[in-house]
Amino acid sequence: MPLIKNGVFVEDRFTPVADDAPLPENGAIVSLARLQSERAALLARNAPLGVRLKSDESPEQLGDDVYRLSVVVLEFPKFRDGRGFSWARMLRTRLAYTNEIRATGSFLYDQIAFMIRVGIDAFEVDENFSLEDFRRAQGEMSYAYQPATDRKKQIGVLRVIE
């Protein structure tokens, strides 16, 4: 799947790995279950490591290992499942995670601006999705009512009261 990061298509340096598959030499993305069962061996490798969280798996389950991960992939099984938004915000604010947060699965064009606001900075998209579509989606929201990780001024601050 094509990967968009920082508004451009990039080569994905990570390989998603099934729980029973051997690990590649370079970056790998494993499930939370595999990370928990093979923790010592995975963290001892001298290669970038990522974890894929299902929508019902909280980032808090990663514990302090979250800071050793190069990427956290948040799965959106249905466009109407909003837990990934909460997990991204939790990673950025409560857990102070600064590395890549990637969205994968079923999300809509209309959700991209909100995903960016909560801290998602990489997107697995289908082959038909263009950078023009992505850039247009980024600008869909001019003003925001709620604070978020993007530090955009909220509309209340922008209002002039006489």
Secondary structure in CASP SS format (residue, H / E / C, confidence):
PFRMAT SS
TARGET T0000
AUTHOR 0000-0000-0000
METHOD secondary structure of the structure
MODEL  1
M C 1.00
P C 1.00
L E 1.00
I E 1.00
K E 1.00
N C 1.00
G C 1.00
V E 1.00
F E 1.00
V E 1.00
E C 1.00
D C 1.00
R C 1.00
F E 1.00
T E 1.00
P E 1.00
V C 1.00
A C 1.00
D C 1.00
D C 1.00
A C 1.00
P C 1.00
L C 1.00
P C 1.00
E C 1.00
N C 1.00
G E 1.00
A E 1.00
I E 1.00
V E 1.00
S E 1.00
L H 1.00
A H 1.00
R H 1.00
L H 1.00
Q H 1.00
S H 1.00
E C 1.00
R H 1.00
A H 1.00
A H 1.00
L H 1.00
L H 1.00
A H 1.00
R C 1.00
N C 1.00
A C 1.00
P C 1.00
L E 1.00
G E 1.00
V E 1.00
R E 1.00
L E 1.00
K C 1.00
S C 1.00
D C 1.00
E C 1.00
S C 1.00
P H 1.00
E H 1.00
Q H 1.00
L H 1.00
G H 1.00
D H 1.00
D H 1.00
V H 1.00
Y H 1.00
R H 1.00
L C 1.00
S C 1.00
V E 1.00
V E 1.00
V E 1.00
L E 1.00
E E 1.00
F E 1.00
P C 1.00
K C 1.00
F C 1.00
R C 1.00
D C 1.00
G C 1.00
R H 1.00
G H 1.00
F H 1.00
S H 1.00
W H 1.00
A H 1.00
R H 1.00
M H 1.00
L H 1.00
R H 1.00
T C 1.00
R C 1.00
L C 1.00
A C 1.00
Y C 1.00
T C 1.00
N C 1.00
E E 1.00
I E 1.00
R E 1.00
A E 1.00
T E 1.00
G E 1.00
S C 1.00
F C 1.00
L C 1.00
Y H 1.00
D H 1.00
Q H 1.00
I H 1.00
A H 1.00
F H 1.00
M H 1.00
I H 1.00
R H 1.00
V C 1.00
G C 1.00
I C 1.00
D C 1.00
A E 1.00
F E 1.00
E E 1.00
V C 1.00
D C 1.00
E C 1.00
N C 1.00
F C 1.00
S C 1.00
L H 1.00
E H 1.00
D H 1.00
F H 1.00
R H 1.00
R H 1.00
A H 1.00
Q H 1.00
G C 1.00
E C 1.00
M C 1.00
S C 1.00
Y C 1.00
A E 1.00
Y C 1.00
Q C 1.00
P C 1.00
A C 1.00
T C 1.00
D C 1.00
R C 1.00
K C 1.00
K C 1.00
Q E 1.00
I H 1.00
G H 1.00
V H 1.00
L H 1.00
R C 1.00
V C 1.00
I C 1.00
E C 1.00
END
